[in-house]
């Protein structure tokens, strides 16, 4: 039964969020304010907003549950999140994006790419792709949060989904990115406190660092048979090299999310919200520490829940949760830890979800309103940007809520890692579609307009084809391959009625992530087509880079 002080804590949190959203609304006068916070954000706010938008409930609840299944191998993803997602992103990509974005007067990530390559088609296509694919990622975050809130408050999943979406919608629609970033800073602080307390309490309850890790290592014999066949070797070891589990962990979860973060539109736009490159560099320690104290802790606590569940009921975490990966962390918090911490952790989950969703909704709104409707279909003519973006946010929210409802109804109790896979798919599609041209836009004068478009289209089409017809989990769920070809994946063949995975040595094609296929194709097309087509005008390149920035 929900306690009154849990309700009071949630109400106090929502009042604080509402106040910060109102401040964002009052401070939003122009389109520049609504889209990039007037280019005057404090580095602490930028770092915490970037981190909390990057790390969401999908990381804490969804990937935390995945870590309970896969083990400590997910800590490699935390390393990539810090090294690639913060250090390389801020120091290499952030400074150049801010500098060039300011020169080009770009207000969104698609607009940055479109103006860099003098292509309204690039901006319009990028905006459309973001608006079409991002609802899957947004729905994954909504699903994880609604399931947790429903579990804690004792209400239905549908009620939690609708109420939560409505709260986020209000301050995003009204306050724009200023409202988003103000609330992000508060939410990120709550996340750090909640996750730090979770780590300390988990080790204390389970008997200390050394003994619990030794016990978890000794539980390798308790790995479910299905996971053993897929290559699982215990929760303190990586899966067997070349096994289906290894390919899923390394190519989909680690590479897809760890590298795909560089081309996330809702994150890249944050670089353009600060005054100078110096302030981006100042944000690096804050961002790195935030990642370490959020996802790093989630990927440690996840595997350790197996010890607690096995001690209590003689089952490992995935069995205790009835095969529902997203229920592992909520069940552990509710059953193993005191009620006061359940309140704190619920606020942590709400903060993680709201910070990410607000960034996603804002990115979808700007993609549809400014990039597609105003700059793409509107031919670049001036329009009511703020109104168009707000309408785009509303449409994006409706799509995301519907998808979150449909995904839970179809896959919620099948053991499918909806949250982790939805996140990885979006990150991978962005990496294939945008990352080669994004890197080229920042470091090379030789990438042409035709080369950028060819790479973007080739990366998007090849990754989406692989997802629809080859990648086993995605193609099975989407059903299109089975309807057209009679098998759930083109990487599977039927031998006397028995499914056999196609492979080339250690490579099992059905478990290779779309990004591993699409990204090299996008790079190749970008380079080859650029070599064969006309370069952009020198005066435009001087505007982008400046006379001292001759890089090839």
Secondary structure as UniProt FT lines:
FT   HELIX           4..26
FT   HELIX           31..36
FT   HELIX           37..39
FT   HELIX           43..54
FT   HELIX           58..62
FT   HELIX           63..70
FT   HELIX           72..74
FT   HELIX           75..82
FT   HELIX           83..94
FT   HELIX           95..104
FT   HELIX           109..116
FT   TURN            117..118
FT   HELIX           120..153
FT   HELIX           157..206
FT   HELIX           209..217
FT   HELIX           218..222
FT   HELIX           225..229
FT   TURN            230..231
FT   TURN            235..236
FT   TURN            241..242
FT   HELIX           244..247
FT   HELIX           248..255
FT   HELIX           256..260
FT   HELIX           261..263
FT   HELIX           265..268
FT   HELIX           269..273
FT   HELIX           277..282
FT   HELIX           284..313
FT   HELIX           317..320
FT   TURN            321..323
FT   HELIX           325..327
FT   HELIX           328..336
FT   HELIX           339..366
FT   HELIX           367..377
FT   TURN            378..380
FT   HELIX           385..411
FT   TURN            412..415
FT   HELIX           418..430
FT   HELIX           431..435
FT   HELIX           436..443
FT   HELIX           449..469
FT   HELIX           472..478
FT   HELIX           480..485
FT   TURN            490..491
FT   STRAND          492..495
FT   TURN            496..497
FT   STRAND          498..501
FT   STRAND          503..504
FT   TURN            505..506
FT   STRAND          507..508
FT   HELIX           509..511
FT   HELIX           514..532
FT   HELIX           538..545
FT   TURN            547..548
//
